[in-house]
Amino acid sequence: MADAEDTMMVRFAPLTHVLLGPPGPQRVRVSQSLLVLALYLGFALVLQVEVHLGLTSERLSLPLTLFGLMGCIGFYSTIRSGLNLRLSEPSLTRPQMFYSMVAVAWAFAVSGPPRGATVVLMQVILMFGLFGLPPREGRRMAGMGFLMLAAVIAWRSWTLADPAETRLDLVYLMYAGIVFTGVAIISVRLGQIRERLRHQAAELKLALARNQELATRDVLTGLTNRRAMLEQMAIAAREIERHGQPLALVLFDLDHFKQINDSRGHAAGDRVLQRFGEVALAEIRAGDVLARWGGEEFLLMLPRTGLEEAWRCAERIRARLAALKLEGGQAGMPLTFSAGVSSCRRMDQLDAAIEAADRAMYLAKATGRNRTELVAGPGLTEVGQGAAA
Ligand SMILES: Nc1nc2c(ncn2[C@@H]2O[C@H](COP(=O)(O)OP(=O)(O)OP(=O)(O)O)[C@@H](O)[C@H]2O)c(=O)[nH]1
C-alpha cells in the first residue's frame, strides 16, 4: 500500500512541482491559493445550478463568475511567480480575503432566494483569516464583512420595491451578526492559544540552548568539556585527513596544583583553573579548541598545525602565564604547567595521538616540570625532542 502511494507520488512529482513550486513557505502559500481556487469553482458551480433552476439570471451571475475566476487566477499567478515576495505581506491573506468578501457580498445581491446561504461562505473566508491574521485583524475583517452585507442589503431595499424581501434580508443580516460575533470570539481564543504556543516555543528554545551548553561546556572554566572535545576532535581529524594536513594536540597539566589547593584553599584552586583557561584562550587561533580534559589537565587541539608550531603555541601560553600577576587568594603563587605535544594525520590515529601527548606530558613532569615535551604522533617518526622552558 505504502509502495503504491510512493509510486503515485513519484509519478505526479513533476506536475506537483510545476503547480506548487519548490518546497518551502512559498509552496504553502501557493497551495493555499489553489485551495481557494478549488472552493471558488464549487461556488461557481452552485451559481450555475441557481441559473439552471431559474433562481437567478445568467446576465447577473456571469460577471460575478468571471470576477471570482479572475481574482483566483490572479492571486495564484502572483504567488506562483514570486511577485508576492516583493510585498510587505507575501501571504496576500488580507487582499485575498477582501476580494472574496466582495465576491460573496455580490453573490448575496444577485442570488435570489438562496442568498441567505452566502453568509456561510463569508464565515469560511473569515476562518481562513483566523489562522493567517493577528486576532485584531481577524475581528476587523469580520466587521468589514458584516458592513459589506449591510451595504448590499441597504442597496437592495433602496432598489427593490418588495418590503418582504428587505425584511428577509434583515433576518439574514441578524444571522450574519451572530456568525461574525462567534468568529470574533474564536479569534480572541485562538490569539491566546497562539501567544501561549509562542511563549512555550521560546522557553523550549532557551532550555534547549541551556542543555546544549551544559552538555558541551565545563561548568567551572566555561571551556569545552571532555565529551564535546572528543566529538570535535573526531570532526577535525576527518577534515585534516581529507586535506592531508596534520592535527596537533597539546596536553597541559598544572604543576603542583595540589599544593595550591592545600595552601590557599579549593576556591583559590578553582580560580587558578579559570585563569589558566582565560590565558590559554587568548593565545590560540579561532579554529583551535581548548578543553578541560580532567581535574587540572587541559587539552588543546590545533587543526592544520605541525608539532613545532604547536610547541611554540604552548610556550607562548607559558610565557603569558609567567607574566600573570595573580591577585587575592592566589597572589604570589607560581603558576606553571608541564605539557606534552603530539600530532597525527589520520582519524584512526587520534586515540594514539592523545596517548602520545599524555606520555610526552609525563616526560615533562619527570624531567623537571615547567616544560613542554614533543613526541611525534602515530604514523610519524618519533622526534623525542625535549624543550626546556
Ligand atoms: N580546586 C580544584 N581542584 C581540583 C579540581 N579538580 C581536581 N583538583 C585537584 O587537583 C589536584 C591534582 O593533584 P595531583 O594529581 O597530585 O597533581 P599536582 O599536585 O598538580 O602534581 P603534579 O601534577 O605532579 O605537578 C588534586 O588535589 C585535586 O583534588 C577542581 O575542579 N578544582
PDBQT file of the ligand as one rigid body, heavy atoms in Angstrom, charges set to zero:
ROOT
HETATM    1  N1  LIG A 401      40.304  23.483  43.113  1.00  0.00    +0.000 N 
HETATM    2  C1  LIG A 401      40.158  22.421  42.357  1.00  0.00    +0.000 A 
HETATM    3  N2  LIG A 401      40.996  21.385  42.471  1.00  0.00    +0.000 NA
HETATM    4  C2  LIG A 401      40.848  20.324  41.676  1.00  0.00    +0.000 A 
HETATM    5  C3  LIG A 401      39.802  20.258  40.729  1.00  0.00    +0.000 A 
HETATM    6  N3  LIG A 401      39.920  19.075  40.083  1.00  0.00    +0.000 NA
HETATM    7  C4  LIG A 401      40.985  18.431  40.614  1.00  0.00    +0.000 A 
HETATM    8  N4  LIG A 401      41.551  19.180  41.566  1.00  0.00    +0.000 N 
HETATM    9  C5  LIG A 401      42.707  18.869  42.402  1.00  0.00    +0.000 C 
HETATM   10  O1  LIG A 401      43.894  18.876  41.620  1.00  0.00    +0.000 OA
HETATM   11  C6  LIG A 401      44.871  18.162  42.375  1.00  0.00    +0.000 C 
HETATM   12  C7  LIG A 401      45.754  17.366  41.432  1.00  0.00    +0.000 C 
HETATM   13  O2  LIG A 401      46.781  16.857  42.194  1.00  0.00    +0.000 OA
HETATM   14  P1  LIG A 401      47.849  15.875  41.665  1.00  0.00    +0.000 P 
HETATM   15  O3  LIG A 401      47.242  14.929  40.666  1.00  0.00    +0.000 OA
HETATM   16  O4  LIG A 401      48.545  15.259  42.827  1.00  0.00    +0.000 OA
HETATM   17  O5  LIG A 401      48.833  16.746  40.832  1.00  0.00    +0.000 OA
HETATM   18  P2  LIG A 401      49.710  18.010  41.228  1.00  0.00    +0.000 P 
HETATM   19  O6  LIG A 401      49.582  18.378  42.651  1.00  0.00    +0.000 OA
HETATM   20  O7  LIG A 401      49.376  19.073  40.240  1.00  0.00    +0.000 OA
HETATM   21  O8  LIG A 401      51.138  17.486  40.979  1.00  0.00    +0.000 OA
HETATM   22  P3  LIG A 401      51.875  17.290  39.594  1.00  0.00    +0.000 P 
HETATM   23  O9  LIG A 401      50.812  17.120  38.565  1.00  0.00    +0.000 OA
HETATM   24  O10 LIG A 401      52.687  16.055  39.787  1.00  0.00    +0.000 OA
HETATM   25  O11 LIG A 401      52.681  18.501  39.371  1.00  0.00    +0.000 OA
HETATM   26  C8  LIG A 401      44.099  17.303  43.384  1.00  0.00    +0.000 C 
HETATM   27  O12 LIG A 401      44.344  17.795  44.699  1.00  0.00    +0.000 OA
HETATM   28  C9  LIG A 401      42.652  17.504  43.019  1.00  0.00    +0.000 C 
HETATM   29  O13 LIG A 401      41.804  17.489  44.145  1.00  0.00    +0.000 OA
HETATM   30  C10 LIG A 401      38.905  21.347  40.654  1.00  0.00    +0.000 A 
HETATM   31  O14 LIG A 401      37.968  21.382  39.870  1.00  0.00    +0.000 OA
HETATM   32  N5  LIG A 401      39.114  22.409  41.473  1.00  0.00    +0.000 N 
ENDROOT
TORSDOF 0
